[in-house]
Amino acid sequence: MPPLIQTSADLAEAAERLEAGSGPIAVDTERASGFRYSGRAYLIQLRRAGAGTILVDPIPIEDLGPLRRALTGPEWILHAASQDLPCLEELELHPTRLFDTELAARLCDFEKVGLASITEQLLGYRLEKQHSAADWSSRPLPHDWLVYAALDVELLTELRGKLAAELAKQGKSAWAEAEFEHVRTAGPPKPRKEPWRRTSGIHKVRGAKALGRVRAVWEARDALARKLDRAPGKVLPDAAIVEAATADPTDFAELMGLPGFRRRGGRTNARLWLQALADARLVPADELPSTTPPQDGPPATHRWADRDPVAAERLAAAREVVTEIAGKHRLPAENLISPALVRGLAWEPPKKVSEKHVRTVLAEGGAREWQIDLLAERLAEALKD
């Protein structure tokens, strides 16, 4: 098991080994999303032919410049790259080329595409995942955790070779390259509108005033969680927010009467929660949240038949086309085209429905050229009918 790199001197030596190696670099990270507010990387795992496996603790190292230089140029191999790239981007580590083994497995139409599953299917090795949900922000990192982390990059290069061969066999290499580039250049997702509406159990809350209380306590919790760098649910569970919004307690005794506030976070920060509830009572009626969540895009599909029966028929026809073509090419439908893009096209098709106009809409929606080539003509026909 390689030693854990925690100093600038050791990092510089490891970066030299990486640069002297050959071929692509297998990359993985470990985060602590269930424990911390941030999505930062608490461990970076790397492996390259000629360099071996390198484990980097980025927390105590101020300057990752040597690693940044070593990683610039060679192809990176990641599994489910969209999960790891944000925390690497935060450290200014950017791939110039990418191979995503999870995405490759999807394009090859493997039923199970998790790293452990696809490694066992293609290489015959079984990876243990017992530490995947561990608190990687804790220090020191236990030896068995580091062994587990090292194994995550041990076989990625070999796995890449198997998947690249399968992609070539199925005639999908160019499609895969386009998808990898899309992931590489996608950037961070857009911030959610009114993220407090994702509070678990919010469906139990009735009325604009009560929703205003959810918003107020959620925002107070979010600010505190960010300050403490603790997962919001560790600061105060969602169930407690819903309880407070429903009961609207006005003093400490009433607040402590709610089960969700009897835990340490609820009691310790009681003054903060009570202040948030008090502030919510002062919000003018015209500033209270709507009882209907803001709609970004088409309505939920189960409402289409009543809202717009013709659009519902268009959607059914478009989905049938996507399912047929996906099956023909042995692709998951969601990897052939974004379901949200299909819904948008069916709900609000171009004023003039033609292959040319459908191609334009798909391209503007982020579809890749290979996807457009497979779908545009048939979708135009479906929308016309």
N, C-alpha and C positions, 0 to 999 in steps of 0.2 A: 504494500500500500504506500503510495507516494506521500511525502511529508506535506503538511499544510503550509502554504506560503502566506506569511503574515508580515513580511518586512519588504522594504523597497529594494534592498540588496538581493534578496532571494527572488523577488519578482523580476529584476533585471536579468538574472541568470536564467530563469525559466523562459523569459521572452526570447533570449538568445537561442535556447534549445528549440523553441517553437519555430523561429525563423530559419533555423538550420534543417528543420524537418522537411518532409515532402508530402505532397498531396493535400487533400482537404483537411479541415480542422473540425473535429467533433466538439460541439459546444452544448452545455446545459447549465442551468442555474437552479438554486434552491432559494425559495422565498419563505415568508412567514405570514401569508395572507390571513390565516385564521387567528393570528395573534397580534399582528401589527396593522396600523392604519395604512402605512406606506406599502407599496409593492416592490420595494427595493430588493436587490440581490444580496443575500447573505453568504452565498458561496457560488463560485464560478468553477465549473469543471471543464477541462479541455483535454483533448487527446489528438496527437498527430503522429503519423509514421516517422520514426527516427527521433521523436521527442518524448514519447511515452505519455502517460497521464499526468496532468498538472492540476492541482487543486488550489484555488486562490481564495483567500478570505479578503474581500475588498474593503471591509470596514476599517481596519487600522492603517491601510495604505493610502497615503494622501495623493500620490501621483501614479495613476495607472498608465501614463504615457508609454512606457516600454511595451506593455501588453497591447495597447492601442495600435502601436506601429506593427507589432508582430501579427496582429489579426487583420490588418489591412491588406487586401489582395487575394489571399487564398479563399476558396469556397468554404463556407460554414455549413456543417451538417447539424440540424436541430430536429427534434421531434416535437411537433405542434409549435412551430416557431412563433406564432402570434402570442403565445403565452410567455415566452422568454424575452422576446425582442424589446418590449417596453422597459424592463428593468436594465437591460444592457444599454439601451439608448440613453437612459438616465446617467449612465457612467461614460457616455460618449463613445461607446463601442458599437460600431456600425458595420454590418456585413456589406461587402461589395458584390458578393455572389452568395447564393443560398440554395441548399437542397433540404427540403422538409420531408422527413421520412413518414410522418403521419399523413401529410397531404398526398404524398406519393402512394401510400397504401390505399387511401380513399380512391384515388384516380384508377388504381388497379382493381378496385372493387372488392377488396378484402372486407369481410363482414366485421371483424374485430380489428381495430387500428390502434389500440393503446400500445405503448412501447413494449410492455411485457408480452402481450398477445402476439404482436407481429414478430417480435424476436423469437418467440417459441415456434411460431409457424414456419418462419423462413430459415432460422439458424439452429433450431433445436435446443436452445438454452432457455432456462426459466429464470427470469429476474424477479427477485423479491421486492415488494413495494411497501414493506411494513413501516418505513420512515417517511413516506411521501407527505404525510400530514403533520410532521413533527414541527416544533418551534425552532426553526433554523436561526433565529436571532439569538438564541441562548448561547452562552460561552462558558467554558470551553465546549467545542463540539465533540461528542463522544466518538470513540474510535469506530464503533460499528456503524454510526451514521456516515462517517467518511468513506468506509468501505462500500456502503450502499450507494453513495453519491458517485464514487469512482466507477462503479459498474454501469451506471447510466450512460457513460460515454465509451465504455470499453468496446462495445460491439457496433457502435453507430456507423463506422466506416464500412464494415463488412455488410451491415444491413443496407446501407446506401447502394452498395454494389449489386446486391440481389434485387432491390427495387428498381434501380436504373435498368437492369437487364429485363425485368418484367415490363416496365414502361415501354422499352424499345420493342419487345415482342408484341405488345398490344398496339403499337403504333401511336403511343401517347407521349413520347418524349418531348415534343414541341409544346404540347398542351401543358405538361408539367412545368417546363421552363417558364411559360407565361404565368402560371399560377404562383410559382416560387417568387417571381419578380413582383407580382401583385402584392404578395405578403410582405416582401422586403421593403417596398416603397409605400405601404398603406398608411403609415403614420398612426398617431393615437386616435382612438374613436372619439366622436363628438360627445361632449358632456351631455348627460341626460337632462331633459327638462323635468323640473320638479322631482328630483330623485327621492324625496321623502315619501312619494306615493308608492314606492316599492317596499314600504314597511310591511313585514309579514303580519297578516291578520287585519290589515286596514279595511278589508271588506266588512268587518263587524262595526265599523265606525259610521255613524249616521249624522248627517247635517254639516253645514259649512262651518259652524262654530267648533264642532268637535274635530273636524279636519284641520282647522286652524291650530288646534291644540297639538295634533299630531305633528304638524309642520314645525311649530315652535319648539317642542321638546326634541324632535329629530335634529333640528338645526343646532340646538344647544349641545346635544350629544355629539354631533359631528365635529363641532368646533373643539370640544374637549378631547375627543378621540384623536383628532389631528395633532393637537398640542402635546398629548401624552404619547403619540405614536402607538396607540393600542387599537385593536380591532373594535369597531363601534359596538358590536354585540357583547364584547367583554366589559365595556363601560356601562352599558345599560341594554338589556335585551329588548327586542322589538315588542315582545308581549307586554312589557312594562309600559312602553309608550302608548300602546293601545288601551291598557287599563287606565292610565292617567287621562287620556283623551276622553274616555267614556265617563269616568267618575268625576273628573274635574275637581280634585282635592284642593283645599284652600290653605291647609296648614300641615305641619309636620306629622301630627297624629293621623290625620286622614290619609296622607301620602303613605305612611308606614302601614296603614291598614290594607294596602294593596300588595298582594303576594310578590309581584315583580320587583318591588322596591325594598324588600327586606334583605336582599343580598348586599354585599359591601358597596358596590358601585351606586346602588340606589340610595342607601343611607348616607354614605360619605358626601355625596353631591346633592343632597336633598334640597339645599338652598337654591342651587342652580335650576333644578327641575321646577321648584315652586315659582321661581322668578319667571321662567319661561311660560308657565301656565298663566301667571298674572299678566304678563305682556300680551298673551294671546287674547285675554278678555278685553283688552283695550283696542284691539284692531277694529277699525271701522268696517261696517257691513260690506261696503264696496271693495274692500281689500282682502276679504276672506277668500280662501280658495274655492274654486268651483266644485260642486259635488260631482261634476262630470270631468274626468281627466282630459287634459288637452289632447287633441287628436293630431298626430303628425303622420299624414298619409291616409290611405283608405281606412274605412271602419273595419271592425272585426268581421271576418268572412261569414260568420253565422248570421249576420244581419243583412247580408247583401240581397238575399231573396226578397226581403220586404222593402229594403231601401231602393234597390235598383235591380229588378229581375233580369234585365238584359245584360247588365254587368256580371251578374252571377253566372249567366250562360256563357259569357265570354271567358270567365275564369275557369269554368269547368272544361271548356274546349282547349284553352291554353295549357292547363294542367295535363290534359290527356296527351297533348303533343309532347310536352316535356317528359312525361313518363315513358312514352313510346321511344323517343330518341335516346333517352338515358338508358333504357333497357337494351336498345340496339347496340349501343357502344359500351355496355357494361360499366356504367357510371352511376353513382348515387345522384338522384335528381337535384339535390341541393348543391352538388359540385358542378353540375352542368349549368345551372343558373340560380341566382339568388331568388328564393321564394318571394321575398319582398318586392323584387323587381317585376316578377310575373304579376303579382297582385296589383302593383301600380299601373302596369301596362293594361291590365284588364279593366280596372276601375276607370282609368282616364286614358284611353287610347289616343294616338295622334289623330288630329282632325281628318287627315287624309290617310287612310290605312293602306299602306303599300310596303313592300319589302324594304325599300329605301328608307321610309319614315320609321319603320320598326327598328331597323339597324341603328338609326340615329338615336332613338330613345334608349335602346339597350346600351349603346356606347356611352351616352351621357349618364346612364345609371351605373356605370362601372363594369359592365360585362367586357370580357376579353374577346379578342378578335376570333379566336377559335370557337368560342361559345356562340357568338353572333353568326358565324358562318353555318353552324349546325342548325340554328333555330330560327333565324329571321324570316326566311321564306315561309316555313310552316306556321309560325306564329301569326304572320300577316294573313294567311289563309284562314286560320282559326278565328281571328278577330273580325274578319269580313263576314264570315258565316253567322 
